């Protein structure tokens, strides 16, 4: 089975822009209205995480994927993931800080937010504009176990890549 990643996060967090960057597409992102399958990525509407009534959609879609990327916008104050959220989804978890290149980005605050939601897995600081962290995410999506994620992280100790 080919690994498949589901991206979840709030409306406007950068999920669709990140999807395009991961796939090497130079197209403008549009508001995701429903699940969108792009090759090895499943892009979800932000409403899925902003409204707990839609958590069942996240859980159902998680059955189709190997990884879940938890997307948190570095420019926003809003945190939509409850503490320990990733522990309720039995898939490989990766926290993703988006918009790190933005002048209003608060990367440290965003990392701390993701550390509360992602209980076991790496956190990667990214910019879909500059390409920062994009290859790291592709590499993590190719990992098949938590042990592989940890081994990958052990070799790549850097500021933009934190392992929980």
SETI-872523 format. One line per field, with one value per residue: x, y, z of N, C-alpha, C in turn; residue number from 1; residue in one letter. Coordinates in steps of 0.2 Angstrom, whole numbers. Example, Ala and Ser with C-alpha at 12.3 -4.5 7.8 and 13.67 -1.06 7.14 Angstrom:
n.east = 66;64
n.north = -28;-11
n.up = 39;35
ca.east = 62;68
ca.north = -22;-5
ca.up = 39;36
c.east = 66;64
c.north = -16;0
c.up = 39;39
pos = 1;2
code = a;s
//
This chain:
n.east = 4;3;9;-2;-7;-17;-22;-26;-34;-37;-49;-41;-28;-18;-19;-22;-13;-1;-3;-2;11;18;15;22;15;11;-1;-14;-21;-38;-53;-57;-70;-75;-69;-54;-45;-28;-17;-6;-11;-24;-34;-43;-58;-57;-68;-69;-61;-64;-77;-83;-93;-90;-80;-82;-80;-67;-62;-67;-61;-48;-47;-43;-30;-12;-5;-7;-7;-5;-11;-5;-7;6;3;-9;-20;-29;-32;-37;-36;-39;-31;-20;-26;-21;-19;-30;-32;-27;-15;1;8;11;15;13;19;13;16;28;36;30;28;21;22;23;33;38;27;18;23;23;9;6;13;5;-6;-1;4;14;26;34;37;36;43;37;36;26;29;43;48;53;55;47;52;56;43;39;48;45;32;34;39;36;32;32;44;52;50;56;69;72;71;82;93;92;93;88;83;71;64;57;56;43
n.north = -6;11;25;37;53;63;80;90;104;122;133;142;139;135;122;118;126;120;107;109;113;102;93;99;108;123;131;142;141;136;138;123;113;100;84;82;72;71;63;56;63;69;82;91;100;115;116;103;102;113;112;101;92;87;79;65;64;66;55;44;47;45;31;28;33;33;43;57;74;88;104;120;137;149;162;165;166;157;141;125;112;101;97;84;78;71;58;52;47;34;34;38;53;70;86;102;117;131;145;151;160;172;189;191;179;169;158;150;151;144;131;127;126;116;106;103;96;86;71;62;62;71;89;100;115;125;133;136;145;148;135;129;116;107;96;89;85;77;66;62;57;46;37;22;18;23;21;22;36;41;37;44;57;57;58;70;83;98;116;118;106;97;84;76
n.up = 0;-4;5;12;16;27;28;41;49;54;45;32;36;28;22;8;1;5;1;-13;-14;-9;-19;-29;-37;-46;-43;-38;-22;-18;-8;1;-1;1;5;-4;-15;-19;-27;-16;-6;5;6;18;22;32;41;47;57;65;70;81;78;66;68;67;53;51;58;50;38;42;42;29;27;31;38;48;45;56;54;58;58;58;60;66;80;84;90;85;88;101;117;116;105;94;99;99;86;77;69;60;66;62;66;59;56;47;35;40;34;34;39;51;58;72;77;88;97;90;88;102;103;94;101;111;105;97;101;100;89;75;73;61;54;41;25;12;2;1;1;12;23;16;9;20;25;14;15;28;26;19;28;37;50;68;73;62;59;71;69;57;62;72;64;58;66;69;70;63;64;75;87;96
ca.east = 0;6;7;-7;-7;-23;-20;-31;-32;-43;-50;-36;-22;-13;-19;-22;-7;4;-4;1;19;20;15;25;11;11;-7;-17;-26;-45;-56;-59;-77;-76;-63;-51;-39;-23;-12;-5;-13;-31;-35;-49;-61;-56;-73;-69;-58;-67;-83;-83;-98;-87;-74;-83;-78;-60;-61;-69;-56;-42;-46;-40;-23;-7;-2;-11;-3;-9;-8;-6;-5;10;1;-15;-20;-34;-30;-43;-35;-39;-25;-19;-30;-18;-19;-37;-32;-21;-11;7;6;16;13;16;18;13;17;33;39;26;31;18;23;26;34;38;20;14;26;20;2;6;15;-1;-11;2;7;20;28;38;34;40;41;36;34;25;31;50;49;56;52;43;55;55;37;38;51;41;26;37;40;30;31;34;51;56;50;61;76;73;72;88;98;91;92;88;78;64;62;56;52;39
ca.north = 0;17;29;42;58;68;86;93;111;126;136;147;137;133;115;118;128;115;102;111;113;95;90;103;112;130;134;146;137;138;135;116;112;93;80;82;68;73;58;53;68;70;89;91;107;117;115;97;102;118;110;94;88;84;74;59;64;65;48;40;48;42;24;28;36;31;48;63;81;93;110;126;143;153;169;165;165;151;134;121;105;100;94;77;76;66;52;48;45;29;35;42;60;75;93;106;125;134;152;153;165;178;194;191;172;167;151;147;150;139;125;125;124;109;101;101;92;80;68;58;63;77;95;103;122;125;139;134;150;147;128;127;110;103;90;85;82;71;61;59;54;39;33;17;17;28;20;25;43;43;36;49;63;57;60;77;87;105;120;118;99;95;77;75
ca.up = 0;-4;10;11;21;27;31;45;52;53;39;31;39;23;20;1;-2;7;-4;-19;-13;-8;-25;-34;-41;-45;-44;-33;-18;-17;-2;0;1;3;4;-10;-15;-24;-27;-10;0;6;9;21;24;39;46;50;64;69;72;84;75;60;70;64;46;52;60;45;33;44;40;22;27;35;42;48;46;60;52;62;55;63;60;69;88;85;90;85;91;109;120;115;99;89;102;97;79;77;63;61;67;61;67;53;56;41;35;44;31;35;44;58;61;79;76;95;100;86;90;108;102;91;106;115;101;94;107;98;82;74;71;55;52;34;21;5;-3;0;1;19;26;11;7;26;25;9;18;34;23;16;34;38;57;72;74;56;60;76;66;53;66;75;59;56;72;67;73;60;64;82;88;102
c.east = 4;4;3;-7;-14;-20;-27;-29;-38;-43;-44;-29;-16;-13;-18;-16;-1;3;-1;8;21;20;18;21;11;4;-10;-22;-33;-48;-59;-66;-79;-69;-60;-45;-35;-17;-11;-8;-21;-31;-42;-52;-59;-62;-73;-66;-61;-73;-83;-88;-96;-81;-75;-80;-70;-58;-62;-63;-49;-41;-43;-33;-18;-4;-7;-6;-7;-7;-10;-3;-1;8;-5;-15;-25;-30;-36;-42;-35;-33;-25;-23;-27;-18;-25;-37;-26;-17;-4;5;12;12;17;14;19;14;22;37;36;28;28;18;26;27;35;32;17;17;23;13;2;8;10;-6;-8;6;13;21;31;34;39;38;42;35;33;27;39;52;52;52;48;46;55;49;36;42;48;35;28;39;34;29;34;41;55;56;55;68;77;75;79;94;98;89;93;82;71;61;62;53;49;41
c.north = 6;22;35;47;62;74;89;100;116;129;142;145;136;126;115;120;123;109;103;111;106;91;93;106;119;133;137;141;140;135;128;116;105;90;80;77;70;68;55;58;68;77;89;99;108;116;108;97;108;117;103;90;85;80;67;58;63;58;43;41;45;35;23;30;32;36;54;69;86;100;116;132;147;160;170;164;158;145;129;114;105;97;87;74;71;59;48;46;40;29;39;50;65;82;97;113;127;142;155;159;172;182;193;184;172;160;147;146;144;132;123;123;117;104;98;96;86;77;64;58;70;83;98;110;123;132;136;139;149;140;125;121;106;96;85;81;76;65;58;55;47;35;28;15;23;27;23;33;45;42;42;56;63;59;67;82;95;109;119;111;97;88;77;69
c.up = 0;2;8;17;21;31;34;48;51;46;38;34;34;20;12;-2;-1;2;-10;-19;-12;-15;-31;-39;-40;-47;-38;-29;-18;-11;-3;3;4;3;-3;-10;-21;-23;-20;-4;-1;10;12;22;31;44;49;57;68;72;75;81;69;62;67;57;46;53;54;39;35;43;33;22;32;40;42;50;50;58;56;59;60;63;64;77;89;85;90;87;98;111;119;109;95;93;101;90;78;71;65;61;66;62;62;55;49;41;39;41;32;40;51;61;68;79;83;98;96;87;97;108;99;96;110;112;99;99;106;91;81;72;66;54;44;31;14;0;-4;-1;7;21;22;10;14;26;20;12;24;31;20;22;35;45;61;73;68;57;65;73;61;57;70;71;58;62;70;70;70;60;72;83;95;106
pos = 1;2;3;4;5;6;7;8;9;10;11;12;13;14;15;16;17;18;19;20;21;22;23;24;25;26;27;28;29;30;31;32;33;34;35;36;37;38;39;40;41;42;43;44;45;46;47;48;49;50;51;52;53;54;55;56;57;58;59;60;61;62;63;64;65;66;67;68;69;70;71;72;73;74;75;76;77;78;79;80;81;82;83;84;85;86;87;88;89;90;91;92;93;94;95;96;97;98;99;100;101;102;103;104;105;106;107;108;109;110;111;112;113;114;115;116;117;118;119;120;121;122;123;124;125;126;127;128;129;130;131;132;133;134;135;136;137;138;139;140;141;142;143;144;145;146;147;148;149;150;151;152;153;154;155;156;157;158;159;160;161;162;163;164
code = x;x;x;x;x;x;x;x;x;x;x;x;x;x;x;x;x;x;x;x;x;x;x;x;x;x;x;x;x;x;x;x;x;x;x;x;x;x;x;x;x;x;x;x;x;x;x;x;x;x;x;x;x;x;x;x;x;x;x;x;x;x;x;x;x;x;x;x;x;x;x;x;x;x;x;x;x;x;x;x;x;x;x;x;x;x;x;x;x;x;x;x;x;x;x;x;x;x;x;x;x;x;x;x;x;x;x;x;x;x;x;x;x;x;x;x;x;x;x;x;x;x;x;x;x;x;x;x;x;x;x;x;x;x;x;x;x;x;x;x;x;x;x;x;x;x;x;x;x;x;x;x;x;x;x;x;x;x;x;x;x;x;x;x
//
